[in-house]
Amino acid sequence: MLSNEEFAELEYQFHAFGKSPILYFENSSPLIEELEKFIEHGYTRTWEDSWMFFEGTPVDQSRFSSVRKVEDQKALEVFLSTWDASLQPNDPQNPYGSVKDYLENYRQAWLKFSTSNRVQYFTVYDEKQPVATSLLHSFEGVGYISNVGSLQTERGGGFGKLATLYAVHQSQQMGNIVHSISTEEGTYPNQFYKRIGFVTRFTGVGLTKR
């Protein structure tokens, strides 16, 4: 753990850049015992991430023909626009708000890493209409799934589930040992992933300064 002096120096550096510091650490003993110290420094427990791992039955592959891997920049733009349209503010199933500020980051990540299969982007189609997305990031035996979303007008058709389980299957094909995803405790996505075979192994607490 950081000393009080080291912690104060980190806060000073954040403030020097006009940034507010955020603390994030695993919700387990002895780390969680440090919460009171941070609360005394003016921090508030703001959210709790659920780190979930796939432990479901073998993946149903019957609809996999509806999923396409992003192989070129045209398909990349379809993926990004579909993901963006899937995660809009004021959506009761989306606790995260708009993703517009992140689109360029994911465009650059695909351009940098796609040829090595370190990152793979997937778009689900309903006939010719793109309706859902998912992303797989593989590193040192861990398959991390993110960017899951489906158009509000298409919900109930199983497209979000298909996008997620396709990424799980690809993670298995890549030889990854574990297949994980993260959500916030108590949200719709958290409950959704539990229904399709994911379980929470640990959580992470986020604190922000008042």
Secondary structure, DSSP 8 states (H G I E B T S, - for coil): ---HHHHHHHHHHHHHTT---EEEEESSTTGGGGHHHHHHTTEEEEEEEEEEEE--SS---TTGGGEEE--SHHHHHHHHHHHHHHS-TT-TT-TT---GGGHHHHHHHHHHHGGGTSEEEEEEEETTEEEEEEEEEEETTEEEEEEEEE-GGGTTSSHHHHHHHHHHHHHHHTT-SEEEEEEETTSHHHHHHHHTTEEEEEEEEEEEE-
